[in-house]
Amino acid sequence: MFEKNLHIGYLLDFYGDILPERKRSVMDMYYNEDLSLAEIAAEIGISRQGVRDIIKKAEDELSFYEEKLGLAQKLRNTEEHANKLVSLAAKMELPDEFTAELDILTKIISE
């Protein structure tokens, strides 16, 4: 379950801005602020079940976006390969221009 929470949290960071404000707010409170369902319910004035329903629908929406677009996984793959390139470059004597461009690429990916 913890791994699923990390996965949804990552998708929230990636696609959260395209969720409706209410869903995004509830998801932020649940995943980023680590508030309980009861705390969120009291904050926004609905039942715990209502909060759970919002979270479930938002999780489904985030998973749908990733299933259709795959952008979060593509970014993870790109980061992984960029890090491998950095490691390989550190072991080799490469022109300064190459290492500078590689540094720029890794910074762009990390943002």
LINNOR-V64187 format. One record per residue. RES is the residue in one letter. SS is DSSP state (2 for helix, 1 for strand, 0 for the rest). D_FIRST is the distance of its C-alpha to the first C-alpha in Angstrom with 2 decimals. Layout:
# LINNOR-V64187
res=RES ss=SS d_first=D_FIRST
res=RES ss=SS d_first=D_FIRST
This chain:
# LINNOR-V64187
res=M ss=0 d_first=0.00
res=F ss=2 d_first=3.80
res=E ss=2 d_first=5.38
res=K ss=2 d_first=5.03
res=N ss=2 d_first=6.29
res=L ss=2 d_first=8.74
res=H ss=2 d_first=9.77
res=I ss=2 d_first=10.53
res=G ss=2 d_first=12.12
res=Y ss=2 d_first=14.18
res=L ss=2 d_first=15.24
res=L ss=2 d_first=16.18
res=D ss=2 d_first=18.31
res=F ss=2 d_first=19.81
res=Y ss=2 d_first=20.55
res=G ss=2 d_first=20.32
res=D ss=2 d_first=24.10
res=I ss=2 d_first=24.66
res=L ss=0 d_first=22.70
res=P ss=0 d_first=25.07
res=E ss=2 d_first=25.62
res=R ss=2 d_first=24.17
res=K ss=2 d_first=20.82
res=R ss=2 d_first=20.75
res=S ss=2 d_first=21.69
res=V ss=2 d_first=19.07
res=M ss=2 d_first=16.28
res=D ss=2 d_first=17.92
res=M ss=2 d_first=18.09
res=Y ss=2 d_first=14.47
res=Y ss=2 d_first=12.95
res=N ss=2 d_first=16.01
res=E ss=0 d_first=17.75
res=D ss=0 d_first=14.79
res=L ss=0 d_first=16.76
res=S ss=0 d_first=15.78
res=L ss=2 d_first=16.50
res=A ss=2 d_first=19.78
res=E ss=2 d_first=20.79
res=I ss=2 d_first=20.33
res=A ss=2 d_first=22.15
res=A ss=2 d_first=24.97
res=E ss=2 d_first=25.21
res=I ss=2 d_first=25.70
res=G ss=0 d_first=27.33
res=I ss=0 d_first=25.29
res=S ss=0 d_first=23.38
res=R ss=2 d_first=19.76
res=Q ss=2 d_first=19.42
res=G ss=2 d_first=21.07
res=V ss=2 d_first=18.63
res=R ss=2 d_first=15.66
res=D ss=2 d_first=17.76
res=I ss=2 d_first=18.42
res=I ss=2 d_first=14.82
res=K ss=2 d_first=14.05
res=K ss=2 d_first=17.32
res=A ss=2 d_first=16.80
res=E ss=2 d_first=13.47
res=D ss=2 d_first=15.49
res=E ss=2 d_first=18.38
res=L ss=2 d_first=16.72
res=S ss=2 d_first=15.38
res=F ss=2 d_first=18.94
res=Y ss=2 d_first=20.57
res=E ss=2 d_first=18.76
res=E ss=2 d_first=19.49
res=K ss=2 d_first=23.11
res=L ss=2 d_first=23.82
res=G ss=0 d_first=21.59
res=L ss=2 d_first=22.73
res=A ss=2 d_first=19.62
res=Q ss=2 d_first=19.37
res=K ss=2 d_first=23.14
res=L ss=2 d_first=23.03
res=R ss=2 d_first=20.56
res=N ss=2 d_first=22.92
res=T ss=2 d_first=25.92
res=E ss=2 d_first=24.69
res=E ss=2 d_first=24.05
res=H ss=2 d_first=27.54
res=A ss=2 d_first=29.20
res=N ss=2 d_first=27.96
res=K ss=2 d_first=29.36
res=L ss=2 d_first=32.60
res=V ss=2 d_first=32.86
res=S ss=2 d_first=32.46
res=L ss=2 d_first=35.07
res=A ss=2 d_first=37.37
res=A ss=2 d_first=37.31
res=K ss=2 d_first=38.70
res=M ss=0 d_first=41.47
res=E ss=0 d_first=44.44
res=L ss=0 d_first=43.95
res=P ss=0 d_first=46.07
res=D ss=2 d_first=45.17
res=E ss=2 d_first=44.87
res=F ss=2 d_first=42.14
res=T ss=2 d_first=40.05
res=A ss=2 d_first=40.61
res=E ss=2 d_first=39.38
res=L ss=2 d_first=36.33
res=D ss=2 d_first=35.58
res=I ss=2 d_first=36.01
res=L ss=2 d_first=33.66
res=T ss=2 d_first=30.83
res=K ss=2 d_first=31.39
res=I ss=2 d_first=31.30
res=I ss=2 d_first=28.02
res=S ss=2 d_first=26.44
res=E ss=0 d_first=27.53
